[in-house]
Amino acid sequence: MKTLLSNLFCMLFLICHTVAQTGSIKGTIKEQSAGMGLPGASVVIDGTTNGAMTDINGNFEIRGLKPGTYFLKTSYVGFVSE
């Protein structure tokens, strides 16, 4: 019985540890010529609806991401995407 409980505890620990492994992408969107942060810019992971809006200083964070490589798309009123 003790071995069964010990094995069950180990399995639950591994499952919880695996599920908890997420990351985030943080950054700042700035206007190129003046270097000022752009508040309210949209930052989205390409091909998804997962994203964030920048704060007053142009900072953003997208949380809860699985490990991997991501491509971001940004948009802002009055600017052209390249």
C-alpha positions as CSV (number, residue, x, y, z in Angstrom):
1,M,0.0,0.0,0.0
2,K,2.8,2.4,0.9
3,T,4.5,1.7,-2.5
4,L,1.2,2.4,-4.3
5,L,0.8,5.8,-2.5
6,S,4.4,6.7,-3.2
7,N,4.0,5.9,-6.9
8,L,0.7,7.8,-7.1
9,F,2.3,10.8,-5.4
10,C,5.3,10.7,-7.9
11,M,2.9,10.5,-10.9
12,L,0.8,13.5,-9.7
13,F,4.0,15.5,-9.0
14,L,5.3,14.8,-12.6
15,I,1.9,15.6,-14.2
16,C,1.6,18.9,-12.2
17,H,5.2,19.8,-13.0
18,T,4.8,19.1,-16.7
19,V,1.6,21.2,-17.0
20,A,3.2,24.1,-15.2
21,Q,5.9,24.5,-17.7
22,T,4.8,27.6,-19.6
23,G,6.5,30.8,-20.6
24,S,5.9,34.2,-21.8
25,I,7.1,36.7,-24.4
26,K,7.8,40.2,-23.2
27,G,8.9,43.2,-25.2
28,T,8.5,46.9,-26.1
29,I,7.1,48.3,-29.4
30,K,8.8,51.6,-30.3
31,E,8.5,54.2,-33.0
32,Q,11.7,53.8,-35.0
33,S,12.8,57.4,-35.6
34,A,12.1,58.9,-32.1
35,G,12.4,55.6,-30.1
36,M,9.2,56.3,-28.1
37,G,7.1,53.4,-26.9
38,L,3.7,53.1,-28.8
39,P,0.8,52.7,-26.4
40,G,-2.2,50.6,-27.6
41,A,-0.3,48.7,-30.3
42,S,-1.5,45.2,-31.0
43,V,0.9,42.3,-30.7
44,V,-0.4,38.9,-31.9
45,I,1.3,35.5,-32.3
46,D,1.2,34.9,-36.1
47,G,-1.6,32.4,-37.1
48,T,-3.4,32.6,-33.7
49,T,-5.7,35.0,-31.8
50,N,-3.3,34.9,-28.8
51,G,-1.8,38.3,-28.1
52,A,-1.7,41.5,-26.1
53,M,-1.9,45.3,-26.3
54,T,0.9,47.5,-25.3
55,D,0.7,49.7,-22.2
56,I,1.4,53.4,-22.0
57,N,5.1,52.9,-22.5
58,G,4.8,50.4,-25.3
59,N,5.5,47.3,-23.2
60,F,3.6,44.0,-23.7
61,E,3.6,40.4,-22.3
62,I,1.9,37.3,-23.8
63,R,1.7,34.6,-21.1
64,G,0.9,30.9,-20.9
65,L,3.0,29.8,-23.9
66,K,4.4,26.4,-24.4
67,P,8.2,26.2,-25.2
68,G,8.8,26.9,-28.9
69,T,9.5,29.4,-31.6
70,Y,6.9,32.1,-32.3
71,F,6.5,34.8,-34.9
72,L,4.8,38.0,-33.8
73,K,2.7,40.5,-35.8
74,T,2.2,44.0,-34.7
75,S,-0.2,46.7,-35.8
76,Y,-0.8,50.3,-34.8
77,V,-3.2,52.9,-36.2
78,G,-1.4,55.1,-38.7
79,F,1.6,52.8,-39.3
80,V,2.2,50.4,-42.2
81,S,3.3,46.8,-41.4
82,E,6.4,45.6,-43.1
